[in-house]
Amino acid sequence: MISHFQFAPEAVGFADAATKSAAIDAMATLFSRVYGIDLALLAERMNEREAMGSTGFGRGVAIPHARVPGLKRPVAGFLKLAQPIDFAAVDGAPVNLVFGLISPEQSGVAHLHALAAISRLMRDESVQASLIAAKREDELFGLLSNVIDRNAA
């Protein structure tokens, strides 16, 4: 079930990031602005997680994630990159869709369930094609929320 995380309309956007580090910073900034989480802590945790191994999921998708104190439940964000970038993805393909997840520090199973749900969603080729074709933030959110609602039902 995908409804294991909060996904706000404001947590969807576009980013012009030329590197993996810049994409992670853009996602941390999005999370900080939308969910009120400390930017320095987010950047630190997300970069620590990325240092353990790339969150480049494959097929043009990355799922950077981290756990931080002070959250009540997992929250998600989504960025469509202006151009594909090297994310050291498992398949070597460049990434242009970045779906981020931040979870409470002690959320072991909930974090894993949310990651699994996001990975299932992002493996859907029709969803990917629609996200790549989308030109506006409201289109991106509409596509994602429709799929999330459909899968949660």
VEXDREN-2710 file (C-alpha; in Angstrom, 1 decimal):
% VEXDREN-2710
k/r/px/py/pz
1/MET/0.0/0.0/0.0
2/ILE/1.4/3.4/-1.0
3/SER/-0.5/5.4/1.5
4/HIS/2.3/4.8/4.1
5/PHE/3.6/8.3/3.4
6/GLN/2.4/11.9/3.2
7/PHE/2.7/13.4/-0.3
8/ALA/1.8/17.1/-0.5
9/PRO/1.1/18.9/-3.9
10/GLU/3.8/21.4/-3.0
11/ALA/6.4/18.5/-2.7
12/VAL/6.5/18.2/-6.5
13/GLY/8.6/20.2/-8.8
14/PHE/11.3/20.6/-11.4
15/ALA/15.0/21.0/-10.9
16/ASP/17.9/22.0/-13.1
17/ALA/20.6/19.8/-11.4
18/ALA/23.7/18.9/-13.3
19/THR/25.1/16.4/-10.8
20/LYS/23.9/13.8/-8.3
21/SER/24.9/16.0/-5.5
22/ALA/23.0/18.9/-6.8
23/ALA/19.9/16.7/-7.3
24/ILE/20.1/15.5/-3.7
25/ASP/20.5/19.1/-2.5
26/ALA/17.5/20.1/-4.5
27/MET/15.4/17.3/-2.9
28/ALA/16.7/18.3/0.6
29/THR/15.7/21.9/-0.1
30/LEU/12.2/20.8/-1.3
31/PHE/11.7/18.6/1.8
32/SER/12.8/21.5/4.1
33/ARG/10.5/24.0/2.4
34/VAL/7.4/21.8/2.2
35/TYR/7.7/19.8/5.4
36/GLY/9.6/22.2/7.7
37/ILE/12.6/19.9/8.3
38/ASP/16.0/21.4/9.0
39/LEU/17.8/21.7/5.7
40/ALA/21.3/21.0/7.1
41/LEU/20.1/17.9/8.8
42/LEU/18.3/16.7/5.7
43/ALA/21.3/17.3/3.4
44/GLU/23.6/15.5/5.9
45/ARG/21.4/12.5/6.3
46/MET/20.6/12.2/2.6
47/ASN/24.3/12.4/1.6
48/GLU/25.2/9.9/4.4
49/ARG/22.7/7.5/2.9
50/GLU/24.0/8.1/-0.6
51/ALA/27.6/7.5/0.5
52/MET/26.6/3.9/1.5
53/GLY/25.5/3.2/-2.1
54/SER/23.7/5.0/-4.9
55/THR/20.0/5.3/-4.7
56/GLY/19.9/5.3/-8.5
57/PHE/17.1/2.8/-8.8
58/GLY/17.5/2.2/-12.6
59/ARG/15.5/3.0/-15.7
60/GLY/16.0/6.8/-15.2
61/VAL/14.8/6.9/-11.6
62/ALA/16.5/7.6/-8.3
63/ILE/15.0/7.2/-4.9
64/PRO/17.1/9.2/-2.4
65/HIS/16.0/8.6/1.1
66/ALA/16.9/9.1/4.7
67/ARG/15.6/8.9/8.3
68/VAL/15.5/12.0/10.4
69/PRO/14.3/12.8/14.0
70/GLY/11.1/14.8/14.6
71/LEU/8.8/13.3/11.9
72/LYS/5.6/11.5/12.8
73/ARG/5.3/9.6/9.5
74/PRO/7.2/9.2/6.2
75/VAL/7.0/12.1/3.7
76/ALA/7.7/12.0/0.0
77/GLY/8.8/14.5/-2.7
78/PHE/9.3/14.3/-6.4
79/LEU/11.5/16.2/-8.8
80/LYS/11.7/16.0/-12.6
81/LEU/15.1/17.0/-13.7
82/ALA/15.6/19.3/-16.6
83/GLN/18.0/16.8/-18.2
84/PRO/19.1/13.3/-17.3
85/ILE/22.2/13.1/-15.0
86/ASP/24.6/10.4/-13.9
87/PHE/23.4/9.1/-10.6
88/ALA/25.6/5.9/-10.5
89/ALA/22.4/4.0/-11.0
90/VAL/22.4/0.2/-10.8
91/ASP/21.8/-0.1/-14.6
92/GLY/24.1/2.8/-15.5
93/ALA/21.3/4.8/-17.1
94/PRO/21.1/8.5/-16.4
95/VAL/18.4/9.7/-14.1
96/ASN/15.7/12.3/-14.7
97/LEU/13.0/11.3/-12.2
98/VAL/13.9/11.7/-8.5
99/PHE/11.4/10.4/-5.9
100/GLY/12.6/11.2/-2.4
101/LEU/11.5/9.7/0.9
102/ILE/12.2/11.0/4.4
103/SER/11.0/8.9/7.4
104/PRO/11.1/9.2/11.2
105/GLU/14.4/8.1/12.6
106/GLN/13.0/4.9/14.3
107/SER/10.7/3.8/11.4
108/GLY/12.3/0.6/10.3
109/VAL/9.5/-1.4/8.7
110/ALA/7.4/1.7/7.7
111/HIS/10.4/3.2/5.8
112/LEU/11.0/-0.1/4.0
113/HIS/7.3/-0.5/3.0
114/ALA/7.3/3.1/1.7
115/LEU/10.4/2.5/-0.3
116/ALA/9.0/-0.7/-1.8
117/ALA/5.8/1.1/-2.7
118/ILE/7.7/3.9/-4.5
119/SER/9.9/1.4/-6.3
120/ARG/6.8/-0.5/-7.5
121/LEU/5.2/2.7/-8.7
122/MET/8.4/3.9/-10.5
123/ARG/8.8/0.5/-12.3
124/ASP/5.5/1.1/-14.1
125/GLU/6.6/2.1/-17.7
126/SER/3.3/4.0/-18.4
127/VAL/3.7/6.1/-15.2
128/GLN/7.3/6.8/-16.2
129/ALA/6.3/7.9/-19.7
130/SER/3.6/10.1/-18.4
131/LEU/5.9/11.8/-15.8
132/ILE/8.5/12.4/-18.5
133/ALA/5.9/14.0/-20.8
134/ALA/4.4/16.2/-18.0
135/LYS/5.2/19.9/-18.4
136/ARG/3.7/21.4/-15.2
137/GLU/3.9/20.7/-11.5
138/ASP/0.2/20.1/-11.2
139/GLU/0.4/17.5/-14.0
140/LEU/3.1/15.7/-12.1
141/PHE/1.2/15.7/-8.9
142/GLY/-2.0/14.7/-10.6
143/LEU/-0.3/11.7/-12.3
144/LEU/1.4/10.6/-9.1
145/SER/-1.6/11.1/-6.8
146/ASN/-3.9/9.2/-9.2
147/VAL/-1.6/6.2/-9.2
148/ILE/-1.0/6.4/-5.4
149/ASP/-4.8/6.5/-4.8
150/ARG/-5.4/3.7/-7.3
151/ASN/-2.7/1.5/-5.7
152/ALA/-3.9/2.3/-2.1
153/ALA/-7.5/1.3/-2.9
END
